[in-house]
Amino acid sequence: MSLATLAEIGIKALRLQEAIDKRRSARLALRDAYSAYRSRYGNGVYFDKTSDRYALMMVATKREHSVLCCAQLDLESARRSLERACKRAQK
């Protein structure tokens, strides 16, 4: 295995860790947005998923949810990229 191959794997591993951290922070931001909405409009109680309040909370936190979805896609991409680099290194 060459030094360039090891460097590529190392870079891909770092990108994977960055994607994991990005997803974690996006998940926390979404959780905080849900919590803030509930405390502002529902006295901190959880809304039934069939209620209008829940639907309004989903609309209000759409941006945070979108960020989380993008972070999850980036994480999957980084995992596949590292996996491919490792497979190439084994050849």
Order of alpha helices (4+ residues) and beta strands (2+ residues): alpha-alpha-alpha
